[in-house]
Amino acid sequence: MIITNREEVIDKAFGVFVRMNYEKASIITLAKACGVTKTGIVYYFPHKLDLFMAVADKYVLKMHEPENKFETPADTLEKFIGQYVVGVAASMKRIVELIDDNCSPHDCSPNFYYFHFLSQVRMYYPGIRQKIEKIYRQDYDLWEKVIQKAKNSGEIRNDTDVKKTATMFRQMFLGLSYEQAFLNGLNVDELAENFRYIYSLLKA
């Protein structure tokens, strides 16, 4: 397949960067994955770091912004939990479609490769810490807003600690994602079940 635009270059380069350390992913390797010459890559991205940052912008920063997962939070915490899980599943599906070519030489799940990519982004993307902190904060703020609303409406107990509860949901997702990435990848049904159990403990 011949690459004809910038977005296709980013998508194909993502497939390279998730499987290969940044240092080893040469422009030649990236060009081959994109089906173009080295000049074809450099036309859009003069330096490898420019391409790497564009990939990270699309598949880390933009993908994990809350507003890109769902337009408006649901009215109740119970419904938001379902909405959040659907958003996670949609993001996973998109990533798996780009990564999973059924030829992993190391029997690793697509989720594992994605975590590998995240570690590379943390190491090589200039100023990424502040951007990651912003995404984390946005996600925590979203959970806290929904939980506070549920507390005010009587949906959950009035002695609920909003910040700690937001942390429970958020870290359940991150912890399960990381743990299962080393096996078969995140089990979304199990995540939903765990979320529902936490919710049952909060019910008024």
C-alpha positions in Angstrom: 0.0 0.0 0.0 1.3 3.4 -0.9 1.0 6.2 1.7 -0.5 9.3 0.3 -0.9 11.6 3.3 0.5 12.7 6.6 -2.1 10.8 8.8 -1.3 7.5 7.1 2.4 8.0 7.8 1.6 8.6 11.5 -0.6 5.5 11.6 2.0 3.3 10.0 4.8 4.7 12.1 2.8 3.9 15.2 2.9 0.3 14.3 6.7 0.5 14.1 7.3 2.5 17.3 5.1 0.2 19.5 7.2 -2.8 18.6 10.7 -1.2 18.4 12.7 1.0 20.6 12.9 4.6 19.5 16.7 4.3 18.9 16.3 1.3 16.7 13.5 2.6 14.6 15.4 4.2 11.7 14.0 6.4 9.1 14.6 3.6 6.6 12.6 1.2 8.7 9.8 3.7 9.1 9.8 4.4 5.3 9.6 0.7 4.5 6.6 0.3 6.8 4.9 3.2 5.1 5.7 1.9 1.6 7.6 5.1 0.7 11.2 6.2 0.3 13.2 7.9 3.0 12.4 11.2 1.1 8.7 10.4 1.4 9.0 10.4 5.2 11.2 13.4 5.4 8.7 15.4 3.3 6.2 15.2 6.1 8.6 14.9 9.1 12.2 16.3 8.6 13.4 14.5 11.7 12.5 11.1 13.3 11.7 12.9 16.6 9.1 15.0 14.7 7.4 11.9 13.5 7.6 10.2 16.9 6.0 13.2 18.6 3.2 13.3 16.0 2.5 9.7 16.7 2.5 10.3 20.5 0.2 13.3 20.1 -2.3 11.2 18.2 -2.1 7.9 20.1 -1.4 9.1 23.6 -2.3 12.7 24.2 -5.4 13.1 22.0 -6.6 9.6 22.5 -6.7 9.9 26.2 -8.3 13.3 26.5 -11.7 12.7 28.2 -13.6 14.7 25.6 -12.3 12.4 22.9 -13.6 9.3 24.7 -17.2 10.6 25.1 -18.9 13.9 24.4 -20.8 14.5 27.7 -20.6 12.5 30.9 -23.7 10.4 31.7 -26.2 11.8 34.3 -25.5 9.1 37.0 -22.4 7.4 38.2 -23.8 4.0 37.3 -24.3 5.1 33.7 -21.0 6.9 33.6 -19.3 3.6 34.6 -20.8 2.0 31.5 -19.9 4.9 29.4 -16.3 4.8 30.6 -16.0 1.1 29.8 -17.3 1.6 26.3 -14.8 4.4 25.8 -12.0 2.1 27.0 -13.2 -0.7 24.7 -13.3 1.7 21.7 -9.8 3.0 22.3 -8.5 -0.6 22.7 -10.2 -1.7 19.5 -8.6 1.1 17.6 -5.1 0.4 19.0 -5.4 -3.4 18.5 -6.4 -3.0 14.8 -3.2 -1.0 14.2 -0.9 -3.3 16.2 -2.2 -6.8 16.0 -0.9 -8.4 12.8 -0.9 -11.9 14.4 2.9 -12.2 14.1 4.2 -11.2 17.4 7.6 -13.0 17.8 7.4 -12.8 21.6 3.8 -13.8 22.3 2.9 -10.3 23.6 -0.5 -8.8 23.6 -1.2 -5.5 21.7 -1.7 -3.9 25.1 1.8 -4.8 26.1 3.2 -3.2 23.0 1.2 -0.1 23.8 2.6 0.2 27.3 6.1 -0.3 25.8 5.3 2.7 23.5 4.2 4.8 26.5 7.5 4.2 28.2 9.3 5.3 25.0 7.1 8.4 24.9 8.0 9.2 28.5 11.7 8.9 27.7 12.0 10.7 24.4 9.2 13.2 24.0 10.5 16.6 25.3 8.3 18.1 28.0 5.9 15.2 28.0 5.7 15.0 31.8 3.6 18.1 32.0 1.3 16.9 29.3 0.8 13.6 30.9 0.1 15.2 34.3 -2.6 17.3 32.5 -4.3 14.2 31.1 -4.2 12.5 34.4 -5.7 15.5 36.1 -8.4 15.8 33.6 -9.4 12.2 34.1 -9.4 12.5 37.9 -11.4 15.7 37.7 -14.0 14.0 35.5 -14.4 11.1 37.9 -14.6 13.5 40.8 -17.2 15.6 39.1 -19.4 12.6 38.4 -18.9 11.1 41.9 -19.7 14.4 43.6 -22.9 14.7 41.5 -23.9 11.2 42.5 -23.2 12.0 46.2 -25.3 15.2 46.0 -28.2 13.4 44.4 -28.3 10.6 46.9 -27.2 8.0 44.3 -24.3 7.0 46.6 -23.7 7.3 50.3 -23.3 10.8 51.7 -20.1 9.8 53.6 -18.3 9.0 50.3 -14.8 10.4 50.0 -15.0 11.8 46.5 -11.2 12.0 45.8 -10.4 8.6 47.2 -13.3 7.1 45.3 -12.1 8.7 42.0 -8.7 7.2 42.7 -10.2 3.7 43.3 -11.9 3.8 39.9 -9.0 5.3 38.0 -6.4 3.0 39.5 -8.5 -0.1 39.1 -8.5 0.7 35.4 -4.8 1.5 35.2 -3.7 -1.4 37.5 -5.8 -4.0 35.7 -4.7 -2.7 32.3 -1.0 -2.9 33.2 -1.3 -6.4 34.9 -3.2 -8.0 32.1 -1.0 -6.4 29.4 1.6 -9.0 30.3 -0.9 -11.8 29.5 -3.7 -11.5 27.0 -4.5 -7.8 27.3 -7.1 -6.0 29.2 -10.3 -7.9 29.8 -12.9 -5.2 29.4 -15.7 -7.4 30.9 -13.6 -7.9 34.0 -13.0 -4.2 34.3 -16.7 -3.5 34.0 -17.4 -6.2 36.7 -14.8 -4.7 39.1 -16.2 -1.2 38.5 -19.7 -2.4 39.3 -18.5 -4.0 42.5 -16.9 -0.7 43.6 -20.2 1.0 42.8 -22.2 -1.5 44.8 -20.1 -0.6 47.9 -20.9 3.1 47.4 -24.7 2.7 46.8 -26.9 4.6 49.2 
